Amino acid sequence: MKVLRQPGAKTRVKPTRSANMYPLAPCKRLKFSWQRLYVVAKINKVLRTKNLYGKNLEELRALASEMSMPRFAAGQMAAWLYKKGATEIAQMTDLSLAAREKLAATGYEIGVTKPLHEEISQDGTRKYLFAPNIESAYIPDGDRATMCVSSQVGCRMGGAFCMTGRQGLARSLSAGEILNQLRFEGLTNVVYMGMGEPLDNLDEVLKSLEILTSDWGFGWSPSRITLSTIGVIPALEEFLRRSKVHLAVSLHNPFSEERAAIMPVEKAWPIAEVVSLLKRHSWDKGQRISFEYILFRGLNDTPAHIRELARLLNGLPARINLIRFHDIPGLQWVSPPPSEMVKFRDALTAKGIITTIRTSRGEDIKAACGLLSTLEPRPKA
């Protein structure tokens, strides 16, 4: 991916073109129709079990056996799916013609789709809508190009400050639907911070991470990937056993009663128990832990909150990312002014916690933290 700088202009990303992957140039703006989206969603649901994209190597081996193909055909299919960017079974030319015809005749297809809709922010962030009702965001930043992917359509965790949480849960995504959001050139990082709670869709999320980080898959280093969670303890324990990607925990308030008022999940899995679990985990293998903290003026920005954060996280090699609250209709909450956020950051840093303030991106197209949602109709292109 080439980064071009023009005098007096902000950095913009210009990718090279590929035959099999769609670039991050403005995609063709399709005329948006909820009726069209509904039809596409119904078709997608019917064909989802026949999609090759999103299958891991074990599943591809089982498929090869079912189709009377040699065992090594599984590796060939994986290469076409995750390295060569095949979009049609006919492109898998190192499979026999008979095997390709049999796959197609039994209803299999690659199962990748292009975005239905795209919005571009003034800061270069792009928001994409995939069928059915899946939003994700591309965030360019100099030489970095990060994709923020969704793991569910909606979310059932009920965060009061999050548009996705206010939407409720429609359904969880398959590994293929998660990975389909990543079919862009030049990506350097992926964050599971879009719609949904990743650990509420543990099996499919872990499968997508397996495909991303395996040599037979995308071959990414786990250090390029971060997963965000509110702290679903049973699933978190399994995630820590099976994955080495970075972890970000949505904290937002160190006091249990106050956190429960804005995050109902606190009643099921208290943040103190989440932190206790994290302190028992070994963080010495390149895996990092951070905490996300949206600052609300008068709610979680006092000296008492600073002291409790320091007490709660003592002994954990973590950092805190402070986030400005992005306006949501019907809520009167606001973040403190930037100068107060800086003071809050400095106070935490003085207590030995590395603390940064995250730059808001894509707020004008509702792609910033907490704003992804398919509850409301999207504007026509």
NUZALO-766189 format. One record per residue (C-alpha): residue in one letter; residue number from 1; x, y, z. Coordinates in nm, 4 decimals, m for minus. Layout:
<'A',NUM,<X,Y,Z>>
...
This chain:
<'M',1,<0.0000,0.0000,0.0000>>
<'K',2,<0.1436,0.3382,m0.0992>>
<'V',3,<0.0993,0.6402,0.1236>>
<'L',4,<0.0901,0.9653,m0.0713>>
<'R',5,<0.1343,1.3061,0.0869>>
<'Q',6,<0.0351,1.6223,m0.0963>>
<'P',7,<0.1352,1.9719,0.0152>>
<'G',8,<m0.1280,2.1112,0.2474>>
<'A',9,<m0.3310,1.7911,0.2378>>
<'K',10,<m0.3925,1.5159,0.4897>>
<'T',11,<m0.2406,1.1739,0.4380>>
<'R',12,<m0.4457,0.9570,0.2093>>
<'V',13,<m0.4007,0.5935,0.1169>>
<'K',14,<m0.3793,0.4799,m0.2431>>
<'P',15,<m0.3631,0.1009,m0.2800>>
<'T',16,<m0.2482,m0.0916,m0.5831>>
<'R',17,<m0.5056,m0.2924,m0.7736>>
<'S',18,<m0.5376,m0.6713,m0.7590>>
<'A',19,<m0.7304,m0.9179,m0.9711>>
<'N',20,<m0.8734,m1.1046,m0.6734>>
<'M',21,<m0.9074,m0.8473,m0.3969>>
<'Y',22,<m1.1101,m0.5282,m0.4102>>
<'P',23,<m0.9077,m0.2150,m0.3372>>
<'L',24,<m0.9662,0.0631,m0.0888>>
<'A',25,<m1.0431,0.3064,m0.3643>>
<'P',26,<m1.4059,0.4252,m0.3557>>
<'C',27,<m1.6122,0.1221,m0.4474>>
<'K',28,<m1.9022,0.1466,m0.6877>>
<'R',29,<m2.1832,0.3084,m0.4957>>
<'L',30,<m2.4784,0.0767,m0.5288>>
<'K',31,<m2.8253,0.2185,m0.5066>>
<'F',32,<m2.9257,0.1311,m0.1536>>
<'S',33,<m3.2522,m0.0514,m0.0944>>
<'W',34,<m3.3668,m0.2248,0.2223>>
<'Q',35,<m3.5775,m0.4560,0.0065>>
<'R',36,<m3.2653,m0.5501,m0.1899>>
<'L',37,<m3.0715,m0.6013,0.1338>>
<'Y',38,<m3.3458,m0.8279,0.2710>>
<'V',39,<m3.3355,m1.0454,m0.0403>>
<'V',40,<m2.9560,m1.0659,m0.0278>>
<'A',41,<m2.9732,m1.1564,0.3414>>
<'K',42,<m3.2208,m1.4377,0.2767>>
<'I',43,<m3.0056,m1.5767,m0.0038>>
<'N',44,<m2.6946,m1.5499,0.2120>>
<'K',45,<m2.8638,m1.7414,0.4935>>
<'V',46,<m2.9615,m2.0259,0.2615>>
<'L',47,<m2.6141,m2.0614,0.1105>>
<'R',48,<m2.4104,m1.9954,0.4231>>
<'T',49,<m2.3566,m2.3627,0.5093>>
<'K',50,<m2.2248,m2.4224,0.1561>>
<'N',51,<m1.9643,m2.1458,0.1655>>
<'L',52,<m1.5995,m2.2515,0.1531>>
<'Y',53,<m1.4749,m1.9191,0.2861>>
<'G',54,<m1.4444,m1.9405,0.6635>>
<'K',55,<m1.3655,m2.3132,0.6789>>
<'N',56,<m1.0495,m2.4078,0.8670>>
<'L',57,<m0.8032,m2.6713,0.7527>>
<'E',58,<m0.9715,m2.9501,0.9504>>
<'E',59,<m1.3070,m2.8704,0.7883>>
<'L',60,<m1.1485,m2.8534,0.4428>>
<'R',61,<m0.9900,m3.1945,0.5006>>
<'A',62,<m1.3284,m3.3370,0.5963>>
<'L',63,<m1.4762,m3.1843,0.2822>>
<'A',64,<m1.1971,m3.3260,0.0675>>
<'S',65,<m1.2656,m3.6731,0.2115>>
<'E',66,<m1.6403,m3.6317,0.1519>>
<'M',67,<m1.5732,m3.5360,m0.2110>>
<'S',68,<m1.3259,m3.8261,m0.2623>>
<'M',69,<m1.0457,m3.5770,m0.3125>>
<'P',70,<m0.6875,m3.6427,m0.1943>>
<'R',71,<m0.6024,m3.5149,0.1558>>
<'F',72,<m0.3593,m3.2541,0.0198>>
<'A',73,<m0.6491,m3.0895,m0.1671>>
<'A',74,<m0.7475,m2.9268,0.1630>>
<'G',75,<m0.4241,m2.7279,0.1661>>
<'Q',76,<m0.4758,m2.6331,m0.1969>>
<'M',77,<m0.8252,m2.5037,m0.1226>>
<'A',78,<m0.6977,m2.3099,0.1805>>
<'A',79,<m0.4314,m2.1428,m0.0348>>
<'W',80,<m0.6898,m2.0348,m0.2912>>
<'L',81,<m0.9270,m1.9067,m0.0239>>
<'Y',82,<m0.6876,m1.7192,0.2038>>
<'K',83,<m0.3726,m1.6452,0.0047>>
<'K',84,<m0.4699,m1.6166,m0.3611>>
<'G',85,<m0.8089,m1.4514,m0.3118>>
<'A',86,<m1.0168,m1.6824,m0.5306>>
<'T',87,<m1.3754,m1.5699,m0.5803>>
<'E',88,<m1.4963,m1.8684,m0.7841>>
<'I',89,<m1.4344,m2.2418,m0.7517>>
<'A',90,<m1.3345,m2.2510,m1.1194>>
<'Q',91,<m1.0248,m2.0479,m1.0299>>
<'M',92,<m0.8874,m2.3322,m0.8150>>
<'T',93,<m0.6989,m2.4743,m1.1113>>
<'D',94,<m0.4722,m2.7127,m0.9182>>
<'L',95,<m0.7842,m2.9072,m0.8153>>
<'S',96,<m0.8966,m3.1567,m1.0748>>
<'L',97,<m1.1738,m3.0465,m1.3077>>
<'A',98,<m1.3900,m3.3283,m1.1728>>
<'A',99,<m1.3387,m3.2051,m0.8146>>
<'R',100,<m1.4288,m2.8481,m0.9062>>
<'E',101,<m1.7383,m2.9611,m1.0923>>
<'K',102,<m1.8452,m3.1806,m0.8002>>
<'L',103,<m1.8038,m2.8945,m0.5506>>
<'A',104,<m2.0149,m2.6660,m0.7685>>
<'A',105,<m2.2752,m2.9341,m0.8402>>
<'T',106,<m2.3283,m2.9972,m0.4680>>
<'G',107,<m2.3956,m2.6279,m0.4027>>
<'Y',108,<m2.0575,m2.5090,m0.2761>>
<'E',109,<m1.9242,m2.1669,m0.3628>>
<'I',110,<m1.6464,m1.9447,m0.2313>>
<'G',111,<m1.8946,m1.7252,m0.0435>>
<'V',112,<m1.7280,m1.3839,m0.0487>>
<'T',113,<m1.9138,m1.0610,m0.1168>>
<'K',114,<m1.8283,m0.6979,m0.1848>>
<'P',115,<m1.9668,m0.4115,0.0252>>
<'L',116,<m2.3169,m0.2929,m0.0610>>
<'H',117,<m2.2518,0.0585,0.0563>>
<'E',118,<m1.9621,0.2877,0.1492>>
<'E',119,<m1.9333,0.6152,0.3369>>
<'I',120,<m1.6162,0.8237,0.3503>>
<'S',121,<m1.5258,1.0496,0.6419>>
<'Q',122,<m1.3460,1.3799,0.6144>>
<'D',123,<m1.0574,1.2219,0.8073>>
<'G',124,<m1.0188,0.9332,0.5588>>
<'T',125,<m1.2039,0.6702,0.7609>>
<'R',126,<m1.4369,0.4537,0.5512>>
<'K',127,<m1.7458,0.2713,0.6708>>
<'Y',128,<m1.8685,m0.0329,0.4795>>
<'L',129,<m2.2007,m0.2117,0.4857>>
<'F',130,<m2.1942,m0.5805,0.3949>>
<'A',131,<m2.4974,m0.8051,0.3567>>
<'P',132,<m2.6751,m0.8809,0.5724>>
<'N',133,<m2.6600,m0.5710,0.7977>>
<'I',134,<m2.2875,m0.5926,0.8800>>
<'E',135,<m2.0928,m0.2703,0.9321>>
<'S',136,<m1.7161,m0.2357,0.9537>>
<'A',137,<m1.4715,0.0545,0.9426>>
<'Y',138,<m1.1389,0.1083,0.7685>>
<'I',139,<m0.9055,0.3468,0.9525>>
<'P',140,<m0.5937,0.4768,0.7714>>
<'D',141,<m0.3186,0.6317,0.9834>>
<'G',142,<0.0057,0.7034,0.8030>>
<'D',143,<0.1641,0.3697,0.7169>>
<'R',144,<m0.0943,0.1791,0.9217>>
<'A',145,<m0.4229,0.0587,0.7784>>
<'T',146,<m0.6583,m0.0914,1.0373>>
<'M',147,<m0.9866,m0.2701,0.9779>>
<'C',148,<m1.2407,m0.2651,1.2594>>
<'V',149,<m1.4548,m0.5751,1.2084>>
<'S',150,<m1.7885,m0.6842,1.3495>>
<'S',151,<m1.8548,m1.0258,1.5022>>
<'Q',152,<m2.2334,m0.9929,1.5398>>
<'V',153,<m2.5243,m0.8008,1.3912>>
<'G',154,<m2.6132,m0.5915,1.6932>>
<'C',155,<m2.5208,m0.6856,2.0500>>
<'R',156,<m2.7048,m0.8191,2.3535>>
<'M',157,<m2.4719,m0.6756,2.6206>>
<'G',158,<m2.6904,m0.3640,2.6563>>
<'G',159,<m2.4240,m0.0960,2.6941>>
<'A',160,<m2.6154,0.2284,2.7499>>
<'F',161,<m2.3538,0.4404,2.5711>>
<'C',162,<m2.3208,0.2177,2.2627>>
<'M',163,<m2.5456,0.2339,1.9566>>
<'T',164,<m2.4822,m0.1327,1.8789>>
<'G',165,<m2.5813,m0.2320,2.2312>>
<'R',166,<m2.8977,m0.0232,2.2103>>
<'Q',167,<m2.9822,m0.2041,1.8846>>
<'G',168,<m3.0003,m0.5471,2.0487>>
<'L',169,<m2.8737,m0.8705,1.8987>>
<'A',170,<m3.0015,m0.9924,1.5622>>
<'R',171,<m2.7561,m1.2792,1.5150>>
<'S',172,<m2.3919,m1.3818,1.5342>>
<'L',173,<m2.1662,m1.3935,1.2301>>
<'S',174,<m1.9903,m1.6948,1.0850>>
<'A',175,<m1.6112,m1.7015,1.0591>>
<'G',176,<m1.6504,m1.6461,0.6852>>
<'E',177,<m1.8646,m1.3376,0.7371>>
<'I',178,<m1.6075,m1.1975,0.9783>>
<'L',179,<m1.3171,m1.2628,0.7420>>
<'N',180,<m1.5122,m1.1286,0.4437>>
<'Q',181,<m1.4768,m0.7832,0.6022>>
<'L',182,<m1.0981,m0.8158,0.5607>>
<'R',183,<m1.0750,m0.8708,0.1854>>
<'F',184,<m0.8915,m0.5445,0.1279>>
<'E',185,<m0.5384,m0.4848,0.0119>>
<'G',186,<m0.2699,m0.3398,0.2314>>
<'L',187,<m0.4213,m0.3961,0.5749>>
<'T',188,<m0.1654,m0.3892,0.8546>>
<'N',189,<m0.3894,m0.4438,1.1578>>
<'V',190,<m0.7284,m0.5824,1.2560>>
<'V',191,<m0.9339,m0.4947,1.5614>>
<'Y',192,<m1.2422,m0.6899,1.6685>>
<'M',193,<m1.4102,m0.3720,1.7933>>
<'G',194,<m1.7029,m0.3361,1.5551>>
<'M',195,<m2.0594,m0.4485,1.6150>>
<'G',196,<m2.1138,m0.7189,1.8752>>
<'E',197,<m1.9339,m0.8818,2.1666>>
<'P',198,<m1.6690,m1.1133,2.0161>>
<'L',199,<m1.6683,m1.3513,2.3135>>
<'D',200,<m2.0447,m1.3913,2.2811>>
<'N',201,<m1.9637,m1.5578,1.9486>>
<'L',202,<m1.6605,m1.7459,2.0726>>
<'D',203,<m1.6430,m2.0465,1.8372>>
<'E',204,<m1.6717,m1.8493,1.5147>>
<'V',205,<m1.4414,m1.5725,1.6385>>
<'L',206,<m1.1748,m1.8228,1.7413>>
<'K',207,<m1.2077,m1.9953,1.4052>>
<'S',208,<m1.1600,m1.6649,1.2246>>
<'L',209,<m0.8508,m1.5955,1.4395>>
<'E',210,<m0.7165,m1.9438,1.3604>>
<'I',211,<m0.7531,m1.8755,0.9881>>
<'L',212,<m0.5956,m1.5314,1.0218>>
<'T',213,<m0.2883,m1.6506,1.2120>>
<'S',214,<m0.2209,m1.9972,1.0663>>
<'D',215,<0.0482,m2.0584,0.8050>>
<'W',216,<m0.2106,m2.2268,0.5817>>
<'G',217,<m0.4426,m1.9252,0.6228>>
<'F',218,<m0.3625,m1.5556,0.6092>>
<'G',219,<m0.0367,m1.6121,0.7970>>
<'W',220,<m0.0691,m1.2996,1.0115>>
<'S',221,<0.1226,m1.2496,1.3340>>
<'P',222,<m0.1105,m1.2377,1.6378>>
<'S',223,<0.0583,m0.9080,1.7272>>
<'R',224,<m0.1325,m0.7420,1.4412>>
<'I',225,<m0.4709,m0.8302,1.5917>>
<'T',226,<m0.6613,m0.6964,1.8927>>
<'L',227,<m0.9876,m0.8323,2.0310>>
<'S',228,<m1.2116,m0.6165,2.2498>>
<'T',229,<m1.4470,m0.7588,2.5147>>
<'I',230,<m1.6615,m0.6430,2.8027>>
<'G',231,<m1.5389,m0.9481,2.9954>>
<'V',232,<m1.7506,m1.2595,2.9390>>
<'I',233,<m1.5587,m1.4644,3.1944>>
<'P',234,<m1.6262,m1.8267,3.0820>>
<'A',235,<m1.5462,m1.7404,2.7198>>
<'L',236,<m1.2544,m1.5174,2.8239>>
<'E',237,<m1.0870,m1.8117,2.9988>>
<'E',238,<m1.1040,m2.0199,2.6799>>
<'F',239,<m0.9911,m1.7284,2.4639>>
<'L',240,<m0.6804,m1.6795,2.6812>>
<'R',241,<m0.6002,m2.0518,2.6516>>
<'R',242,<m0.6397,m2.0688,2.2759>>
<'S',243,<m0.5337,m1.7326,2.1342>>
<'K',244,<m0.2297,m1.5037,2.1521>>
<'V',245,<m0.3822,m1.1916,1.9970>>
<'H',246,<m0.3885,m0.8727,2.2017>>
<'L',247,<m0.6822,m0.8090,2.4342>>
<'A',248,<m0.8681,m0.4859,2.5112>>
<'V',249,<m1.1241,m0.4824,2.7934>>
<'S',250,<m1.4106,m0.2309,2.8047>>
<'L',251,<m1.3852,m0.0996,3.1606>>
<'H',252,<m1.5383,0.2528,3.1684>>
<'N',253,<m1.5839,0.2600,3.5460>>
<'P',254,<m1.3883,0.0872,3.8261>>
<'F',255,<m1.6762,0.1025,4.0765>>
<'S',256,<m1.9101,m0.1951,4.0441>>
<'E',257,<m2.2418,m0.0168,4.1126>>
<'E',258,<m2.1599,0.2706,3.8787>>
<'R',259,<m2.0403,0.0346,3.6053>>
<'A',260,<m2.3562,m0.1754,3.6366>>
<'A',261,<m2.5669,0.1358,3.5752>>
<'I',262,<m2.4209,0.1766,3.2257>>
<'M',263,<m2.3079,m0.1824,3.1597>>
<'P',264,<m2.5605,m0.4446,3.2795>>
<'V',265,<m2.3018,m0.7173,3.2168>>
<'E',266,<m2.1313,m0.6050,3.5390>>
<'K',267,<m2.4031,m0.7895,3.7325>>
<'A',268,<m2.3101,m1.1188,3.5662>>
<'W',269,<m1.9338,m1.0777,3.5379>>
<'P',270,<m1.8020,m0.8065,3.7747>>
<'I',271,<m1.4973,m0.6188,3.6529>>
<'A',272,<m1.3102,m0.7171,3.9704>>
<'E',273,<m1.3462,m1.0843,3.8747>>
<'V',274,<m1.2442,m1.0099,3.5164>>
<'V',275,<m0.9286,m0.8327,3.6360>>
<'S',276,<m0.8540,m1.1152,3.8807>>
<'L',277,<m0.8646,m1.3640,3.5921>>
<'L',278,<m0.6377,m1.1436,3.3827>>
<'K',279,<m0.3839,m1.1158,3.6655>>
<'R',280,<m0.3540,m1.4962,3.6703>>
<'H',281,<m0.2722,m1.5062,3.2991>>
<'S',282,<0.0876,m1.4886,3.1762>>
<'W',283,<0.1466,m1.1756,2.9656>>
<'D',284,<0.5131,m1.2430,2.8897>>
<'K',285,<0.4765,m1.3917,2.5409>>
<'G',286,<0.4181,m1.0777,2.3349>>
<'Q',287,<0.0466,m1.0659,2.4125>>
<'R',288,<m0.0689,m0.7270,2.5438>>
<'I',289,<m0.3602,m0.6204,2.7618>>
<'S',290,<m0.5264,m0.2780,2.7614>>
<'F',291,<m0.8413,m0.1228,2.9039>>
<'E',292,<m1.0835,0.1069,2.7219>>
<'Y',293,<m1.2253,0.3916,2.9243>>
<'I',294,<m1.4814,0.6344,2.7829>>
<'L',295,<m1.4718,0.9517,2.9919>>
<'F',296,<m1.8087,1.0957,3.0970>>
<'R',297,<m1.8099,1.4354,3.2656>>
<'G',298,<m1.9257,1.4039,3.6247>>
<'L',299,<m1.9746,1.0255,3.6039>>
<'N',300,<m1.6337,0.8577,3.5942>>
<'D',301,<m1.3756,1.1371,3.5797>>
<'T',302,<m1.3096,1.2207,3.9455>>
<'P',303,<m0.9961,1.1740,4.1594>>
<'A',304,<m1.1761,0.8848,4.3303>>
<'H',305,<m1.2015,0.7049,3.9958>>
<'I',306,<m0.8310,0.7592,3.9348>>
<'R',307,<m0.7431,0.6101,4.2728>>
<'E',308,<m0.9739,0.3114,4.2231>>
<'L',309,<m0.8378,0.2432,3.8751>>
<'A',310,<m0.4855,0.2399,4.0149>>
<'R',311,<m0.5907,0.0031,4.2933>>
<'L',312,<m0.7888,m0.2279,4.0640>>
<'L',313,<m0.5159,m0.2631,3.8000>>
<'N',314,<m0.2205,m0.2761,4.0377>>
<'G',315,<0.0121,m0.5599,3.9386>>
<'L',316,<m0.1298,m0.5983,3.5870>>
<'P',317,<0.0997,m0.4917,3.2979>>
<'A',318,<m0.1746,m0.2973,3.1255>>
<'R',319,<m0.2353,0.0384,2.9692>>
<'I',320,<m0.5508,0.2486,2.9571>>
<'N',321,<m0.6919,0.4073,2.6426>>
<'L',322,<m0.9097,0.7088,2.7200>>
<'I',323,<m1.1889,0.7640,2.4672>>
<'R',324,<m1.4089,1.0646,2.4087>>
<'F',325,<m1.7823,0.9913,2.4256>>
<'H',326,<m1.9518,1.0259,2.0892>>
<'D',327,<m2.3008,1.1720,2.0969>>
<'I',328,<m2.5904,0.9274,2.0789>>
<'P',329,<m2.9506,1.0461,2.0283>>
<'G',330,<m3.1444,1.0576,2.3525>>
<'L',331,<m2.8413,1.0688,2.5826>>
<'Q',332,<m2.7293,1.3841,2.7607>>
<'W',333,<m2.3845,1.2558,2.8558>>
<'V',334,<m2.0754,1.4424,2.7385>>
<'S',335,<m1.7029,1.3993,2.7815>>
<'P',336,<m1.4973,1.6524,2.9773>>
<'P',337,<m1.3087,1.9111,2.7686>>
<'P',338,<m0.9761,1.8025,2.6156>>
<'S',339,<m0.7751,1.9811,2.8851>>
<'E',340,<m0.9497,1.7776,3.1573>>
<'M',341,<m0.8930,1.4545,2.9662>>
<'V',342,<m0.5218,1.5393,2.9562>>
<'K',343,<m0.5210,1.5953,3.3335>>
<'F',344,<m0.6966,1.2602,3.3872>>
<'R',345,<m0.4390,1.0902,3.1637>>
<'D',346,<m0.1471,1.2527,3.3437>>
<'A',347,<m0.2847,1.1573,3.6855>>
<'L',348,<m0.3072,0.7911,3.5838>>
<'T',349,<0.0387,0.8026,3.4299>>
<'A',350,<0.1739,0.9438,3.7562>>
<'K',351,<0.0357,0.6374,3.9325>>
<'G',352,<0.2344,0.4095,3.7034>>
<'I',353,<m0.0346,0.3251,3.4444>>
<'I',354,<0.0598,0.4007,3.0848>>
<'T',355,<m0.2383,0.6018,2.9602>>
<'T',356,<m0.3150,0.7445,2.6189>>
<'I',357,<m0.6020,0.9398,2.4645>>
<'R',358,<m0.7431,0.7726,2.1552>>
<'T',359,<m0.8032,0.9992,1.8577>>
<'S',360,<m1.1637,0.9887,1.7387>>
<'R',361,<m1.1997,0.8790,1.3775>>
<'G',362,<m1.5005,0.8682,1.1468>>
<'E',363,<m1.7453,1.0435,1.3768>>
<'D',364,<m1.9079,1.2336,1.0887>>
<'I',365,<m2.0131,0.9055,0.9232>>
<'K',366,<m2.1013,0.7309,1.2525>>
<'A',367,<m1.8013,0.5011,1.2338>>
<'A',368,<m1.6374,0.6139,1.5589>>
<'C',369,<m1.6285,0.4112,1.8808>>
<'G',370,<m1.9791,0.3119,1.9893>>
<'L',371,<m2.1588,0.4405,1.6786>>
<'L',372,<m2.1766,0.1394,1.4439>>
<'S',373,<m2.5358,0.0276,1.4081>>
<'T',374,<m2.7746,m0.0980,1.1402>>
<'L',375,<m3.0814,m0.0105,1.3446>>
<'E',376,<m3.1568,0.3015,1.1417>>
<'P',377,<m3.1896,0.3017,0.7601>>
<'R',378,<m2.8781,0.4150,0.5789>>
<'P',379,<m2.8957,0.7152,0.3435>>
<'K',380,<m2.9192,0.6386,m0.0247>>
<'A',381,<m2.5996,0.6731,m0.2247>>
